[in-house]
Amino acid sequence: MCSNDPGFAPMADLENPKRGGIEAEVSSEEDRPVAPDQFDPAYETTRKEIWAYYAYYIGDNGLTLFNFAPTAFQNLLYQAAGDGGVLYFAGRDRTINSIVLLSNGISFAIQVVIFLIIGSYADFGRSRPNILIVLSIVAFGIGFGWLGVHTANKWEVAAGMYIVGLVAYQTTLTFWTAAFPGLARNTIELRTKAEEFTDGKISREDYDYADMMQRSRLSNVAFYIQSCGEIVILAIIVGIMWAVDVRASEANNNWGLSVLIAFATGAWLLLAIPWFVMEKRRPGQPLPPNMNVVSAGFWQLYRAITQIWRLKQSLLYLIGYFLLGDSLNTTVTVIATLQNTIVEYDTLTLTYVLLVGIAAQAVGIYSYWWIQQRFRLGTKTMFIAVMIGIVLL
């Protein structure tokens, strides 16, 4: 439901893709680019705004609700289950792995409902920043709430926090991501390209290539800086874990996980404030006639379902994206569960492993971005290369 690009062009007529959308605005390389905010000085992207955008992502790095909250949840499940290895959950006795995977499924189902209801706010109107703030506050509350959940008898509370935490993390990431196309097209570099295109100095292909590379730059640099910032946060966490003496006892290790999540949440809160303050609230698409934001979301879904068969490439992309995304999330969850079991939920060991992984991630991101720039490769080419790597892994 949430488009990566809030967009400004009217929606294309899917029965005739050359009418009603981008082609209506720029027919055969004429008129101007599709985003009128590129010509409004009030919406020009500043360096401070970009760095505030990066800072939010450093905070929303997943350490809280995507990495260590699941570990804390599984840890309490393991202790509560004891030698029997099963707990009563969702109507019957289940193993720890079964409970975790089922909780993931519940979380994804909730996300589907949420995105059906509020997903279109990422596309229409000006409410996306406010929704991001609200969702972030929910995430902060869950993160700090783990300070009160660190004993085995609270595993059911942990299950609820785990499910809601995953929802909060994924939705904040979605509404944060929706801002980056607007940032990209309003940078000085792309505004200059837009003016050159309007004046007929460059072709539509030249403008589209510049737009693609600017989006890739912001996306890759954001991910790279997030990885570097995450390494710093993890290094501080190692010191905190030694101070808590997590290896002294099971209770200390439980408490250490909760402290870790709360510390990372505090870092996220501080790093999010600049983005909340500095983001320029650029307008989204105008609503279709006689619709509100919620009904527009269902209308988009209906249009997609009824017209997708005419857009074969889009259909293949969506099928592939769904299958790969679902399999990747499930694989990551299973690997994390096995990893937690192997190291017996030792917080320090898990932090060291994550440090190595994030360092490798930073190297990979920088390498891919350098290759894309060096050989002038398109986003689709890089996407295919990454997908092949994921499948092989």
Secondary structure, DSSP 8 states (H G I E B T S, - for coil): ---SS---S----TTSTTSSSHHHHSTTS-S--S-GGGG-GGG---HHHHHHHHHHHHHSSSIIIIIIHHHHHHHHHHHHHGGGTEEEETTEEEEHHHHHHHHHHHHHHHHHHHHHHHGGGGTBSS-HHHHHHHHHHHHHHHHHHGGG--SGGGHHHHHHHHHHHHHHHHHHHHHHHTTHHHHHHTSHHHHHHHHHHHTTSS-HHHHHHHHHHHHHHHHHHHHHHHHHHHHHHHHHHHHHHHHHTTTS-HHHHHHHHHHHHHHHHHHHHHHHHHHHHH------B---TT--HHHHHHHHHHHHHHHGGG-HHHHHHHHHHHHHHHHHHHHHHHHHHHHHHHTTT-HHHHHHHHHHHHHHHHHHHHHHHHHHHHHT--HHHHHHHHHHHHHH-
